[in-house]
Amino acid sequence: MSTRAIIALHSFNISGVLTQSLICAKHLITKGFDVTVVGRHGRYGDHLFRREGIKTFTEGSQDLHHTLRSFRDDVAILICESIFAESVFAPIAQALPRAPKMLRVHEEVNDDLLAQGLWQYSIQRDLAEIFPEFDLVIFPSEHTKRFYESLARRMTHGQRWLVIPNTINEEMTASGAGIHNGFRVLQLGSVSQRKNPLLTLTAFELFLDCYKPSNVELLFVGCRNANTRERDYVRLLRKEINAKNLAPYVKITPTHLFPGKDIFEASAVTLHSSSECSPTVFLEANFFGKNVIGPNIGGIAEIVTESVNGHLFEYGDCSAQARLIGQLYEQRQSLPTSIPRITEYYYSRFSNTLFFERIDAAIEELQLANN
């Protein structure tokens, strides 16, 4: 039986999807697969795969063409990492039509959301026509599965849709990090319109006005040079920070793949996203025992259990987000005592061990169904 696996990415840009893909690729190697990864050009991400001994190609390269031709039908599984990777995946699938095909969904998008330009990439085809091309579709949350069930017009015979919650890179390390002396709120993720740092900034300003605290900070980690929209949004955010006289309290720093130090030093991790499947940053925060504060949208409510590992508010309600930040600020002295409980919560639901067991069972069943 073949042990070749090909993973298609929308790009090698550092992102939560790339992290998920790297975890999946490394695990497949431990199971004896010969893994090849294909993506668009990006910043640094391909080096991470090559460092793990994983072959990488960029779409359309002559080397990729020769490699696919040499594989012929000797491929155990083709994996498309995100709907946005479908244009990278399509020519690979066409070259290897008999290989089992799996799609992992990492975003909730429809025509209205795509028209808003909330993502770096676009989708060239009707979403309802993409899903039937896969033997197996994996969603990170029940909410996301229901979201696409409402869009799909047909399913092919024998196709399966499964929910397998995401996991994180548990090899993240906080080595060299120290506990932040003050109270630090962290928003981790691309500094872009979809993540709405401007709403978090408004909430933080309300928190400051109410508590008049000392030694507090809001840190946005995720500033990228990905496209004009994101660069313009970062400029807008900096302008708003200065207009509100919040520069002494707010920092913006670039994105990077291993945010362990940032999370370790944070008092709380927040988002005010307008669209989320299952934010990896909340899993990373819980891994380090940190409370999360997020809007009740997408699959976030499937991660957050109120007052156990974090808190939820209605999207757009900056006052509620500010109140929850203030609640954790009032509890700041006792927050370290909740770290073991929150970490255990992560391990009981989202650990690497659980994810690998679920993904192994899904791939085994997919291979059996196609033999």
ROROVEX-119737 format. One line per field, with one value per residue (C-alpha): residue number from 0; residue in three letters; x, y, z. Coordinates in nm, 2 decimals. Example, Ala and Ser with C-alpha at 12.3 -4.5 7.8 and 13.67 -1.06 7.14 Angstrom:
<recs>
k: 0;1
r: ALA;SER
east: 1.23;1.37
north: -0.45;-0.11
up: 0.78;0.71
</recs>
This chain:
<recs>
k: 0;1;2;3;4;5;6;7;8;9;10;11;12;13;14;15;16;17;18;19;20;21;22;23;24;25;26;27;28;29;30;31;32;33;34;35;36;37;38;39;40;41;42;43;44;45;46;47;48;49;50;51;52;53;54;55;56;57;58;59;60;61;62;63;64;65;66;67;68;69;70;71;72;73;74;75;76;77;78;79;80;81;82;83;84;85;86;87;88;89;90;91;92;93;94;95;96;97;98;99;100;101;102;103;104;105;106;107;108;109;110;111;112;113;114;115;116;117;118;119;120;121;122;123;124;125;126;127;128;129;130;131;132;133;134;135;136;137;138;139;140;141;142;143;144;145;146;147;148;149;150;151;152;153;154;155;156;157;158;159;160;161;162;163;164;165;166;167;168;169;170;171;172;173;174;175;176;177;178;179;180;181;182;183;184;185;186;187;188;189;190;191;192;193;194;195;196;197;198;199;200;201;202;203;204;205;206;207;208;209;210;211;212;213;214;215;216;217;218;219;220;221;222;223;224;225;226;227;228;229;230;231;232;233;234;235;236;237;238;239;240;241;242;243;244;245;246;247;248;249;250;251;252;253;254;255;256;257;258;259;260;261;262;263;264;265;266;267;268;269;270;271;272;273;274;275;276;277;278;279;280;281;282;283;284;285;286;287;288;289;290;291;292;293;294;295;296;297;298;299;300;301;302;303;304;305;306;307;308;309;310;311;312;313;314;315;316;317;318;319;320;321;322;323;324;325;326;327;328;329;330;331;332;333;334;335;336;337;338;339;340;341;342;343;344;345;346;347;348;349;350;351;352;353;354;355;356;357;358;359;360;361;362;363;364;365;366;367;368;369;370
r: MET;SER;THR;ARG;ALA;ILE;ILE;ALA;LEU;HIS;SER;PHE;ASN;ILE;SER;GLY;VAL;LEU;THR;GLN;SER;LEU;ILE;CYS;ALA;LYS;HIS;LEU;ILE;THR;LYS;GLY;PHE;ASP;VAL;THR;VAL;VAL;GLY;ARG;HIS;GLY;ARG;TYR;GLY;ASP;HIS;LEU;PHE;ARG;ARG;GLU;GLY;ILE;LYS;THR;PHE;THR;GLU;GLY;SER;GLN;ASP;LEU;HIS;HIS;THR;LEU;ARG;SER;PHE;ARG;ASP;ASP;VAL;ALA;ILE;LEU;ILE;CYS;GLU;SER;ILE;PHE;ALA;GLU;SER;VAL;PHE;ALA;PRO;ILE;ALA;GLN;ALA;LEU;PRO;ARG;ALA;PRO;LYS;MET;LEU;ARG;VAL;HIS;GLU;GLU;VAL;ASN;ASP;ASP;LEU;LEU;ALA;GLN;GLY;LEU;TRP;GLN;TYR;SER;ILE;GLN;ARG;ASP;LEU;ALA;GLU;ILE;PHE;PRO;GLU;PHE;ASP;LEU;VAL;ILE;PHE;PRO;SER;GLU;HIS;THR;LYS;ARG;PHE;TYR;GLU;SER;LEU;ALA;ARG;ARG;MET;THR;HIS;GLY;GLN;ARG;TRP;LEU;VAL;ILE;PRO;ASN;THR;ILE;ASN;GLU;GLU;MET;THR;ALA;SER;GLY;ALA;GLY;ILE;HIS;ASN;GLY;PHE;ARG;VAL;LEU;GLN;LEU;GLY;SER;VAL;SER;GLN;ARG;LYS;ASN;PRO;LEU;LEU;THR;LEU;THR;ALA;PHE;GLU;LEU;PHE;LEU;ASP;CYS;TYR;LYS;PRO;SER;ASN;VAL;GLU;LEU;LEU;PHE;VAL;GLY;CYS;ARG;ASN;ALA;ASN;THR;ARG;GLU;ARG;ASP;TYR;VAL;ARG;LEU;LEU;ARG;LYS;GLU;ILE;ASN;ALA;LYS;ASN;LEU;ALA;PRO;TYR;VAL;LYS;ILE;THR;PRO;THR;HIS;LEU;PHE;PRO;GLY;LYS;ASP;ILE;PHE;GLU;ALA;SER;ALA;VAL;THR;LEU;HIS;SER;SER;SER;GLU;CYS;SER;PRO;THR;VAL;PHE;LEU;GLU;ALA;ASN;PHE;PHE;GLY;LYS;ASN;VAL;ILE;GLY;PRO;ASN;ILE;GLY;GLY;ILE;ALA;GLU;ILE;VAL;THR;GLU;SER;VAL;ASN;GLY;HIS;LEU;PHE;GLU;TYR;GLY;ASP;CYS;SER;ALA;GLN;ALA;ARG;LEU;ILE;GLY;GLN;LEU;TYR;GLU;GLN;ARG;GLN;SER;LEU;PRO;THR;SER;ILE;PRO;ARG;ILE;THR;GLU;TYR;TYR;TYR;SER;ARG;PHE;SER;ASN;THR;LEU;PHE;PHE;GLU;ARG;ILE;ASP;ALA;ALA;ILE;GLU;GLU;LEU;GLN;LEU;ALA;ASN;ASN
east: 0.00;0.13;0.25;0.28;0.09;0.06;-0.06;-0.17;-0.15;-0.29;0.06;0.37;0.29;0.31;-0.05;-0.26;-0.34;0.03;0.08;-0.21;-0.06;0.28;0.14;-0.05;0.25;0.49;0.24;0.19;0.57;0.56;0.30;0.53;0.41;0.64;0.50;0.52;0.39;0.28;0.19;0.22;0.52;0.52;0.74;0.96;0.70;0.85;1.18;0.98;0.87;1.22;1.37;1.15;1.28;0.96;0.98;0.82;0.73;0.56;0.26;0.34;0.71;0.86;1.00;0.65;0.53;0.81;0.74;0.37;0.44;0.67;0.41;0.15;-0.12;0.11;-0.04;-0.22;-0.39;-0.42;-0.49;-0.62;-0.55;-0.82;-1.08;-0.84;-0.59;-0.83;-0.67;-0.33;-0.49;-0.69;-0.41;-0.26;-0.59;-0.63;-0.28;-0.37;-0.74;-0.74;-0.60;-0.83;-0.90;-0.94;-1.03;-0.96;-1.17;-1.02;-1.25;-1.62;-1.66;-1.95;-2.01;-2.10;-1.79;-1.57;-1.71;-1.59;-1.23;-1.17;-0.92;-0.58;-0.69;-1.00;-1.19;-1.24;-1.52;-1.86;-1.82;-2.10;-1.91;-1.58;-1.70;-1.83;-1.48;-1.36;-1.41;-1.37;-1.42;-1.30;-1.44;-1.29;-1.63;-2.00;-2.08;-1.86;-2.00;-2.36;-2.24;-2.14;-2.43;-2.65;-2.44;-2.38;-2.63;-2.52;-2.29;-2.14;-2.23;-2.01;-1.86;-1.82;-1.82;-1.65;-1.58;-1.23;-1.14;-0.81;-0.50;-0.19;0.19;0.26;0.63;0.58;0.80;0.81;1.18;1.34;1.00;0.92;0.60;0.48;0.48;0.17;-0.16;-0.13;-0.41;-0.30;-0.48;-0.30;-0.38;-0.35;-0.39;-0.67;-1.03;-1.17;-0.99;-1.12;-0.84;-1.02;-1.31;-1.07;-0.90;-1.23;-1.30;-0.95;-1.02;-1.34;-1.16;-0.90;-1.17;-1.35;-1.06;-0.79;-0.54;-0.16;0.09;-0.15;-0.09;-0.27;-0.05;-0.15;0.07;0.01;0.12;0.20;0.32;0.08;-0.11;-0.22;-0.54;-0.36;-0.09;-0.37;-0.55;-0.24;-0.19;-0.55;-0.50;-0.19;-0.37;-0.66;-0.42;-0.26;-0.59;-0.71;-0.38;-0.33;0.03;0.17;-0.05;-0.07;0.19;0.17;0.43;0.49;0.34;0.56;0.50;0.59;0.39;0.46;0.65;0.37;0.10;0.31;0.35;-0.01;-0.27;-0.56;-0.60;-0.88;-1.03;-1.31;-1.33;-1.63;-1.57;-1.39;-1.40;-1.20;-0.93;-0.60;-0.49;-0.75;-0.63;-0.27;-0.38;-0.56;-0.25;-0.06;-0.35;-0.46;-0.83;-0.97;-1.23;-1.40;-1.72;-1.99;-1.95;-1.84;-1.70;-1.57;-1.85;-1.73;-1.39;-1.50;-1.69;-1.80;-1.60;-1.40;-1.14;-1.27;-1.56;-1.79;-1.96;-2.19;-2.00;-1.98;-2.04;-1.72;-1.87;-1.91;-1.55;-1.43;-1.63;-1.47;-1.12;-1.20;-1.33;-1.00;-0.81;-0.99;-0.88;-0.52;-0.36;-0.54;-0.51;-0.20;-0.40;-0.64;-0.35;-0.36;-0.74;-0.74;-0.44;-0.62;-0.93;-0.71;-0.57;-0.91;-1.05;-0.79;-0.45;-0.22;-0.30;-0.67;-0.63;-0.39;-0.62;-0.91;-0.72;-0.56;-0.90;-1.04;-0.75;-0.76;-1.13;-1.08;-0.81;-1.02;-1.32;-1.10;-0.94
north: 0.00;0.35;0.58;0.89;1.19;1.53;1.84;2.16;2.50;2.83;2.98;2.94;3.26;3.22;3.17;2.96;2.74;2.68;2.58;2.33;2.20;2.15;1.96;1.73;1.68;1.59;1.34;1.17;1.13;0.95;0.71;0.62;0.86;1.02;1.37;1.64;1.99;2.23;2.60;2.95;3.16;3.30;3.43;3.17;2.89;2.65;2.66;2.52;2.22;2.16;2.18;1.88;1.69;1.75;1.81;2.14;2.28;2.59;2.56;2.56;2.48;2.25;2.03;1.97;1.87;1.61;1.49;1.44;1.26;1.02;0.95;0.85;0.67;0.58;0.83;0.72;1.06;1.41;1.68;2.03;2.25;2.52;2.61;2.89;2.62;2.47;2.64;2.49;2.16;2.13;2.06;1.81;1.63;1.63;1.47;1.21;1.13;0.80;0.92;0.97;1.34;1.51;1.88;2.04;2.35;2.64;2.93;3.02;3.20;3.27;3.51;3.80;3.76;3.72;4.04;4.22;4.14;4.00;3.74;3.77;3.53;3.48;3.17;3.15;2.89;2.84;2.70;2.45;2.30;2.25;2.03;1.74;1.69;1.55;1.20;1.34;1.69;1.77;2.07;2.20;2.27;2.17;2.53;2.53;2.21;2.35;2.67;2.48;2.24;2.54;2.63;2.29;2.19;1.83;1.56;1.28;0.92;0.80;1.14;1.20;1.52;1.49;1.73;1.70;1.98;2.15;2.11;2.32;2.29;2.16;2.19;2.57;2.69;2.98;2.93;3.25;3.42;3.59;3.67;4.02;4.25;4.43;4.33;4.26;4.19;4.01;4.00;3.74;3.70;3.90;4.27;4.30;4.39;4.04;4.03;4.38;4.52;4.86;4.71;4.56;4.90;5.06;4.80;4.86;5.24;5.18;4.95;5.22;5.49;5.27;5.14;5.40;5.12;5.15;4.92;4.78;4.71;4.60;4.41;4.32;4.05;3.97;4.27;4.14;4.28;4.04;4.29;4.65;4.60;4.48;4.75;5.01;4.86;4.87;5.24;5.31;5.13;5.32;5.65;5.56;5.47;5.81;5.99;5.83;5.91;5.54;5.51;5.46;5.16;4.98;4.81;4.64;4.37;4.15;3.80;3.49;3.12;3.05;3.28;3.09;3.38;3.63;3.41;3.31;3.68;3.77;3.81;3.73;3.66;3.83;3.85;4.06;3.87;3.89;3.54;3.24;2.87;2.76;3.01;2.83;3.13;3.04;2.68;2.81;3.04;2.76;2.54;2.80;2.82;3.17;3.29;3.39;3.65;3.62;3.70;3.43;3.37;3.07;2.78;2.99;2.88;2.52;2.61;2.85;2.72;3.03;3.10;2.77;2.86;3.21;3.43;3.51;3.84;3.93;4.04;4.42;4.48;4.66;4.75;4.38;4.30;4.59;4.46;4.11;4.26;4.45;4.13;3.96;4.27;4.25;3.89;3.95;3.84;3.50;3.43;3.20;2.97;2.89;2.79;2.41;2.39;2.57;2.36;2.04;2.17;2.20;1.85;1.69;1.83;1.95;1.78;1.65;1.29;1.33;1.50;1.24;0.96;1.12;1.21;0.86;0.69;0.92;0.86;0.49;0.48;0.69;0.46;0.15;0.31;0.38;0.03
up: 0.00;-0.09;0.19;-0.02;0.11;-0.06;0.13;-0.06;0.12;0.01;0.09;0.29;0.48;0.86;0.99;1.21;0.91;0.84;1.20;1.17;0.85;1.00;1.29;1.05;0.82;1.11;1.25;0.91;0.90;1.24;1.08;0.80;0.53;0.28;0.29;0.01;0.07;-0.21;-0.16;-0.30;-0.22;0.13;0.41;0.58;0.61;0.36;0.57;0.87;0.67;0.52;0.87;0.95;0.64;0.45;0.08;-0.04;-0.38;-0.50;-0.73;-1.10;-1.06;-1.31;-1.04;-0.90;-1.25;-1.28;-0.92;-0.98;-1.31;-1.13;-0.86;-1.12;-0.91;-0.62;-0.37;-0.05;0.02;-0.11;0.16;0.08;0.38;0.37;0.10;-0.01;-0.11;-0.37;-0.66;-0.56;-0.50;-0.82;-1.07;-0.82;-0.80;-1.18;-1.21;-0.95;-1.00;-0.82;-0.49;-0.19;-0.13;0.20;0.27;0.61;0.66;0.86;0.78;0.75;0.42;0.19;-0.10;0.12;0.34;0.04;-0.11;0.20;0.13;0.48;0.36;0.19;-0.09;-0.29;-0.41;-0.79;-0.79;-0.64;-0.29;-0.34;-0.63;-0.44;-0.16;-0.37;-0.51;-0.18;-0.03;0.32;0.46;0.82;1.01;1.34;1.50;1.47;1.40;1.09;0.97;1.00;0.83;0.51;0.52;0.46;0.15;0.00;-0.27;-0.31;-0.16;-0.36;-0.27;0.01;0.10;0.47;0.67;1.01;1.30;1.45;1.68;1.61;1.82;1.86;1.84;2.19;2.13;2.18;2.45;2.69;2.76;2.86;2.93;3.25;3.42;3.32;3.62;3.52;3.36;2.99;2.75;2.44;2.10;1.89;1.52;1.20;1.26;1.00;0.96;1.03;1.37;1.45;1.67;1.65;1.86;2.11;2.13;2.21;2.48;2.63;2.64;2.82;3.06;3.13;3.18;3.43;3.64;3.60;3.64;3.65;3.48;3.22;2.85;2.54;2.29;1.94;1.79;1.43;1.22;0.87;0.54;0.35;0.13;0.09;0.29;0.60;0.58;0.55;0.85;1.06;0.97;1.07;1.40;1.48;1.39;1.62;1.90;1.88;1.85;2.17;2.34;2.41;2.28;2.63;2.68;2.34;2.13;1.78;1.70;1.39;1.35;1.42;1.44;1.80;2.03;2.35;2.51;2.43;2.58;2.88;2.97;2.91;3.18;2.93;2.56;2.36;2.01;1.87;1.53;1.30;1.17;1.33;1.28;1.58;1.68;1.74;1.96;2.22;2.23;2.27;2.55;2.73;2.69;2.90;3.15;3.04;3.03;2.69;2.62;2.28;2.09;2.07;1.70;1.49;1.68;1.97;2.20;2.14;2.29;2.57;2.87;3.06;3.38;3.33;3.07;2.97;2.89;2.60;2.49;2.20;1.89;1.86;2.24;2.33;2.67;2.76;2.64;2.86;3.15;3.12;3.09;3.41;3.58;3.52;3.62;3.96;3.98;3.87;4.19;4.18;3.81;3.85;4.07;3.77;3.54;3.62;3.58;3.24;3.11;3.21;3.03;2.71;2.75;2.80;2.48;2.23;2.30;2.03;2.15;2.10;1.76;1.63;1.73;1.55;1.24;1.22;1.24;0.97;0.73;0.79;0.71;0.40;0.27;0.33;0.16;-0.15;-0.18
</recs>
